[in-house]
Amino acid sequence: MANLELYELEGCPYCAKVTTKLDELGLDYESHMVARSHDERTEVEEVSGQTGVPVLVDEEHGVEGMAESDDIVEYLEETYGNGAA
């Protein structure tokens, strides 16, 4: 099973887009809720080099901090969904 981690913010529509795709694909993931203040998101910055969310980590596939919800959804579909080889 996938070893996925998602850094997200409660109420974030971009994060919800990613969690919806994760749920559609039946993927288990570890959620890390981040602070509302960008200044307090040091953990996200360490992982991805920026403070925006969502950020996906998929160590199994060498993804260390993918940002941008559209990119994450596309990646999940290609890697774990119908687009998977």
Secondary structure, 3 states (H helix, E strand, C coil): CCCEEEEECCCCHHHHHHHHHHHHCCCCEEEEECCCCHHHCHHHHHHHCCCCCCEEEEHHHCEEEEECHHHHHHHHHHHHCCCCC
